Amino acid sequence: MSGIHVIVTFQTKAEAAAGFSALLAQVQRDLPEVEGCRGVQVFAGAGDPCLFTLLEEWDSAALHQAHIGRVVASGAWAGIAAQLAAEPLSHYCVRR
C-alpha cells in the first residue's frame, strides 16, 4: 500500500531554536502513534541552527490533515507558531 510523504520546513526564531529542536525530538517519538502516521524523520539545517525539516510518511493526506486539524483545535499549534520566524512550508509528495 503506497502512502504519502509530507515535507515540512520550519524557520525558527534564533532564541527558539534549541527548544524547537527538543520539541521535534518529541514529535519524532510520539507522531508514529497517531492513526495513519507511518513514521517521521527530523533534519536540522547543516549551516543554519534555526532551520528544521520534517519528512513524515502517512497512509493518506486525509489522515494527515485530520491530525493537523486536531493540533490546531487543541491550541498546540499556537505555541508552535510562536517559535517560528516565518510560516512553515509544506507539501505532499509521492514516491516515484
C-alpha positions as YAML, in Angstrom:
chain: A
units: angstrom
residues:
- id: 1
  name: MET
  ca: [0.00, 0.00, 0.00]
- id: 2
  name: SER
  ca: [1.52, 3.29, -1.04]
- id: 3
  name: GLY
  ca: [1.26, 6.27, 1.23]
- id: 4
  name: ILE
  ca: [2.03, 9.93, 1.03]
- id: 5
  name: HIS
  ca: [5.01, 11.89, 2.27]
- id: 6
  name: VAL
  ca: [4.72, 15.29, 3.87]
- id: 7
  name: ILE
  ca: [7.77, 17.54, 3.83]
- id: 8
  name: VAL
  ca: [7.61, 20.48, 6.25]
- id: 9
  name: THR
  ca: [10.34, 23.09, 6.65]
- id: 10
  name: PHE
  ca: [10.41, 25.36, 9.69]
- id: 11
  name: GLN
  ca: [12.48, 28.51, 10.27]
- id: 12
  name: THR
  ca: [12.55, 29.32, 13.97]
- id: 13
  name: LYS
  ca: [13.37, 32.50, 15.78]
- id: 14
  name: ALA
  ca: [17.01, 32.40, 16.95]
- id: 15
  name: GLU
  ca: [16.06, 32.28, 20.61]
- id: 16
  name: ALA
  ca: [13.66, 29.38, 19.99]
- id: 17
  name: ALA
  ca: [15.98, 27.02, 18.07]
- id: 18
  name: ALA
  ca: [17.12, 24.86, 21.00]
- id: 19
  name: GLY
  ca: [13.60, 24.46, 22.38]
- id: 20
  name: PHE
  ca: [12.20, 23.73, 18.94]
- id: 21
  name: SER
  ca: [14.82, 21.05, 18.41]
- id: 22
  name: ALA
  ca: [13.67, 19.39, 21.64]
- id: 23
  name: LEU
  ca: [10.05, 19.65, 20.52]
- id: 24
  name: LEU
  ca: [10.86, 17.92, 17.24]
- id: 25
  name: ALA
  ca: [12.58, 15.09, 19.11]
- id: 26
  name: GLN
  ca: [9.30, 14.59, 20.97]
- id: 27
  name: VAL
  ca: [7.37, 14.73, 17.67]
- id: 28
  name: GLN
  ca: [9.68, 12.09, 16.21]
- id: 29
  name: ARG
  ca: [8.96, 9.84, 19.18]
- id: 30
  name: ASP
  ca: [5.20, 10.44, 19.50]
- id: 31
  name: LEU
  ca: [3.86, 11.11, 15.99]
- id: 32
  name: PRO
  ca: [4.09, 7.49, 14.79]
- id: 33
  name: GLU
  ca: [1.47, 6.67, 17.45]
- id: 34
  name: VAL
  ca: [-1.08, 8.84, 15.62]
- id: 35
  name: GLU
  ca: [-3.50, 6.94, 13.40]
- id: 36
  name: GLY
  ca: [-2.19, 6.87, 9.84]
- id: 37
  name: CYS
  ca: [1.35, 8.03, 10.59]
- id: 38
  name: ARG
  ca: [3.93, 5.51, 9.43]
- id: 39
  name: GLY
  ca: [6.96, 7.43, 10.65]
- id: 40
  name: VAL
  ca: [8.81, 10.72, 10.78]
- id: 41
  name: GLN
  ca: [12.38, 11.84, 10.25]
- id: 42
  name: VAL
  ca: [13.77, 15.10, 11.58]
- id: 43
  name: PHE
  ca: [16.54, 17.06, 9.87]
- id: 44
  name: ALA
  ca: [18.42, 20.12, 11.11]
- id: 45
  name: GLY
  ca: [20.00, 22.66, 8.80]
- id: 46
  name: ALA
  ca: [23.71, 21.92, 8.39]
- id: 47
  name: GLY
  ca: [24.63, 25.60, 8.35]
- id: 48
  name: ASP
  ca: [21.58, 27.16, 9.98]
- id: 49
  name: PRO
  ca: [20.63, 26.22, 13.56]
- id: 50
  name: CYS
  ca: [17.18, 27.74, 13.04]
- id: 51
  name: LEU
  ca: [16.24, 25.56, 10.04]
- id: 52
  name: PHE
  ca: [14.42, 22.25, 10.55]
- id: 53
  name: THR
  ca: [12.73, 19.85, 8.15]
- id: 54
  name: LEU
  ca: [10.31, 17.02, 8.89]
- id: 55
  name: LEU
  ca: [9.79, 14.15, 6.49]
- id: 56
  name: GLU
  ca: [6.60, 12.37, 7.51]
- id: 57
  name: GLU
  ca: [5.02, 9.31, 5.93]
- id: 58
  name: TRP
  ca: [1.24, 8.89, 6.18]
- id: 59
  name: ASP
  ca: [-1.32, 6.40, 4.92]
- id: 60
  name: SER
  ca: [-3.17, 9.31, 3.26]
- id: 61
  name: ALA
  ca: [-3.30, 13.09, 3.02]
- id: 62
  name: ALA
  ca: [-6.75, 12.98, 4.66]
- id: 63
  name: LEU
  ca: [-5.35, 11.33, 7.80]
- id: 64
  name: HIS
  ca: [-2.53, 13.90, 7.94]
- id: 65
  name: GLN
  ca: [-5.00, 16.77, 7.53]
- id: 66
  name: ALA
  ca: [-7.19, 15.33, 10.28]
- id: 67
  name: HIS
  ca: [-4.17, 15.23, 12.57]
- id: 68
  name: ILE
  ca: [-3.30, 18.86, 11.77]
- id: 69
  name: GLY
  ca: [-6.91, 19.85, 12.47]
- id: 70
  name: ARG
  ca: [-6.67, 18.26, 15.93]
- id: 71
  name: VAL
  ca: [-3.36, 20.04, 16.64]
- id: 72
  name: VAL
  ca: [-4.89, 23.41, 15.70]
- id: 73
  name: ALA
  ca: [-8.14, 22.76, 17.62]
- id: 74
  name: SER
  ca: [-6.21, 21.79, 20.77]
- id: 75
  name: GLY
  ca: [-4.33, 25.10, 20.77]
- id: 76
  name: ALA
  ca: [-0.96, 23.35, 20.45]
- id: 77
  name: TRP
  ca: [-0.30, 24.94, 17.07]
- id: 78
  name: ALA
  ca: [-0.36, 28.44, 18.59]
- id: 79
  name: GLY
  ca: [2.57, 27.50, 20.82]
- id: 80
  name: ILE
  ca: [4.49, 26.10, 17.88]
- id: 81
  name: ALA
  ca: [3.77, 29.10, 15.67]
- id: 82
  name: ALA
  ca: [5.03, 31.47, 18.36]
- id: 83
  name: GLN
  ca: [8.51, 29.94, 17.97]
- id: 84
  name: LEU
  ca: [8.66, 30.46, 14.20]
- id: 85
  name: ALA
  ca: [10.24, 33.33, 12.28]
- id: 86
  name: ALA
  ca: [8.05, 32.56, 9.23]
- id: 87
  name: GLU
  ca: [5.16, 30.35, 8.20]
- id: 88
  name: PRO
  ca: [6.29, 26.77, 7.64]
- id: 89
  name: LEU
  ca: [6.50, 25.48, 4.09]
- id: 90
  name: SER
  ca: [4.88, 22.12, 3.48]
- id: 91
  name: HIS
  ca: [3.87, 19.92, 0.61]
- id: 92
  name: TYR
  ca: [2.71, 16.41, -0.15]
- id: 93
  name: CYS
  ca: [4.90, 14.10, -2.22]
- id: 94
  name: VAL
  ca: [4.53, 10.60, -3.60]
- id: 95
  name: ARG
  ca: [7.35, 8.17, -4.18]
- id: 96
  name: ARG
  ca: [8.13, 7.52, -7.87]
...
